[in-house]
Amino acid sequence: MKKYFYLLKRMFKKPGMALILVLLIFIIAGFKNLSLNSGQLFTIGLVLEEGADSEAQRFYNSLLQKENNFKFVFFDVMEEAEGELKNQSIDEIWYIPKNLRQSIKELIHKKDVQQKIKITVLENNVSHMLLREVMFSRLMEVLSPLLSELYIEEKFSGRTGGTEPSAFLEEFNKNIPTVELFKLSAGGDGGAYEQKKGIVFLPLRGMLAIWILVCAFAVSFCFIRDEEEGVFVLWIVKHKGVRNFFYYITSLILPCVLIFITIYACGIGTSALREFVSLVLFLISVTVFVNVLRLIFKNARNLGIILPLVILACVFFSPVFIEFNKTQIISSLLPLFYYLKGINQTEYLFYEVIYITLGFLMWSFLGFLKTRGYGHKRM
């Protein structure tokens, strides 16, 4: 037991751990700031033309009033907004024409739109495509009542009776269903999905999990070095496999505690029991995964070569940023896949237990081959 305590103490004395602790503090502070002001992700300059009609005003107000992950800044004139865009203080400009109602009518009747909503960017990319989708969703709130009004006027010979747009909008809003058509649930559990503020929080858990994996590789390098220096000759135990397993677990306790604290400090934690169970299973699965690789690739040099490849595989084939449906055979080989999926879908925690069981069998088999000298140089 004392030797495991020395392993934990050795982790505390590593200069890299102090650096990582400082880095996590900055991560927490930065993401807390994003949580309070998620608009820092994208900043959009709004220019509303003077003398705007009711539709233009309503579109403008819907952008400013609704809570979202984007920050909107109003400018009186286009020239001022363009200056801020050149200085990269804002990401793009939306110019809303004053006669938006007329522009929508022209669009509906398939005429050439004279006054268009103008979007100004320095460089068009995927981020700006995302922002455009946000604009379209807000614009539909203005477009829907006007479509209804024009449809009634055209099909029923002016049954709106010359009603003012504001009065018609009031009647339109009275008939909007108040019940919810959709329910967002947490995967196969059927429970309510707790939506977190800020889209940037989605990959944060995945990046922290990758960091744990890197720490496990670092422990493997230490294990190989201790093995080469004869440390285990004096560490006599009945079951070497149990000793090796707790060598990793003890060394990775501190990083896991730091990850647990970071998850809750950033406000992305679920229930404490689920987080604890998920992290414990992930710690065991990572330990098994890294030890299987250690026995396959035999030395620190080979292990160091495959480390970047494993990280890239985790980024692309685990749901860190995006999930591909047709790569689950590769994903099922990676411990991150089960951890990230198991946060919201309990069945993946059971799959992870199966993964760990099979991993232990593989670890034991490779260890048996090593003791018999297969694939390794005899001493």
Secondary structure, 3 states (H helix, E strand, C coil): CHHHHHHHHHHHHCHHHHHHHHHHHHHHHHHHHHHHCHHHCEEEEEEECCCCCHHHHHHHHHHHHCCCCEEEEEECCHHHHHHHHHCCCCCEEEEECCCHHHHHHHHHCCCCCCCCCEEEECCCCHHHHHHHHHHHHHHHHHHHHHHHHHHHHHHCCCCCCCCCHHHHHHHHHHCCCCCCCCCCECHHHCCECCCCCCHHHCCHHHHHHHHHHHHHHHHHHHHHHHHHCCHHHCCCCCCHHHHHHHHHHHHHHHHHHHHHHHHHHCCCCCCHHHHHHHHHHHHHHHHHHHHHHHHHHCCHHHHHHHHHHHHHHHHHHCCCCCCCHHHHHHHCCCHHHHHHHHCCCCHHHHHHHHHHHHHHHHHHHHHHHHHCCCCCCCC
